[in-house]
Structures are given as C-alpha cells and as structure tokens.
Amino acid sequence: MRNKFEKGACNMHRILLVEDDDSLIDGLHYALQKRGFAVDVARTVREAMEHLHPFPLSYHVLLLDVALPDGTGFDVCEAVRKSGSAVPLLFLTAADDEISIIRGLDGGGDDYLTKPFQLGELCARINALLRRANMAENSGSRLVCGDISIDLQESRAVLNGTTLTLTSAEYRLLCLLVRNAGTIVTRSAILDALWDDAGRFVDDNTLSVYIRRLREKVETTPSRPEHLITVRGFGYRWNEVQR
C-alpha cells in the first residue's frame, strides 16, 4: 500500500478516492492534486478499509465508486457510518437510476455524481461538502432543546441520553431545525442553508430522503413524529420534547 499523504500534504484537505478504473484514477489523482488536495487511492473495498482503519478517520472527504471488484461503495459507506464518523461522502456512479441514488443517500452518502462528469463539477461538489462541514464545526458551542443536546464543537448529538449516529448531512439538517425550534423552516430555506443559495445538487426528492432518515433516528415511532413535524405545504418544524 502506498504511504498516506506525501510529504508537505499535512495542511491540505485529504481525500480518499475509492475507484477501480485506472484511466479515471490517473486523471482524477493528477487533477485533484493540482487543485491542492492530498489524494489516496483504493481500488477495492478491502484496500479502502485498510486506509480507513483505525477510526476516527484522517480524511476530509471520501469519493466512492459504487461498483468495485470485491463489493460496492455502499459497503464502505456503511462501515464508515457505523464507526460514528460524519465525514462528507460523495458517490461516483455510472448508475443514474433513482434506486441506486436513493440507496446511496439512504445509506449515509451526502451527495452523488453520475459518470461521465466534468472535473469542475466534481471540484465544486467537494468544495461544497468541505464548506458545509466547516460551518458545522464552527457554528458555536452547544444547542439544547428539551431532550436533545448538540455539542457543536464535537459534532455530536445526544437525544434523551443516547448519542445519535448521524451522517454529516443529517447532522447539519438537525442543527438547522433545532436552532429554529418551534418555527417553520421551509423546504427552500433548508436547501439554501444546507447546500447552496440556489439549492443545487439536491432536489426535493433527495431532501425528503434526508428528512425520513433523520426521523427514523430521532423518533420513537417515525410514523407518528413528536420532534420533526411536517407542516404540509410549507416545510418542517422541530418541537421541543421534555422527558
């Protein structure tokens, strides 16, 4: 295995590229390094897990191909999220069908990009993920609302005494809702706040997936939510719940 991060790369944003197409690897590795990123490459699920252990991760972004020789990028994603890491994770996939996209997002991915893609778009996605992660890390110290407490410095949410296992997207969404507890946050406001000012990269269907996934983690009975309430025709509201 190649040594992680060449000399002088310690201050760069570090990326793990999990991809088995040699021509794509060569192009992406060169282009991303030219743009100031430190890049490691894994061609299989096994190699990826060797790079990722031990947790916590030393990477800022993971780029995962879906189809790999010994498994899928979904397998890597699942292992990362089970470790408790909320590192931003972007799928690179030739499959643009809705089932594959939703599976990736539902499994803990933050974004996806279908092949073939423009390098400029990939870099824009990576930078957007880094901005969001940085905003989450530097937005204050603690949020407390009823039975939930969010340590913003540690990027950790505790609900009724239990630490929640959240993706970076779920964590950002939760912080936004809790900050605005008791008031309606529109879908467009969520897209603007969490992704970019035009809501690019994420559509309404994708937002619905994030809402459903977060609800499964914060609600005792997701079909009868107490915390994350849908306000039909407008958006969502976080209710303070005392235990």
Buried (B, 14 or more C-beta within 10 A) or exposed (E): EEEEBEEEBEEBBBBBBBBBBEEBBEEBBEBBBEBEBBBBBBBBBEBBBEBBEEEEBBBBBBBBBBBBEEBBBBBBBEBBBEBEBBBBBBBBBEBEEEEBBBBBBBBBBBBBBBEEEEEEEBBBBBEBBBEBBEEBEEBEEEBEBBBBBBBBEEBBBBBEEEEBBBBBBBBBBBBBBBBBBEEEBEBEBBBEBBBBEEBEBBEEEBBEBBBEBBBEBBBEEBEEBBBBBEEEEEBBBBBBBEE
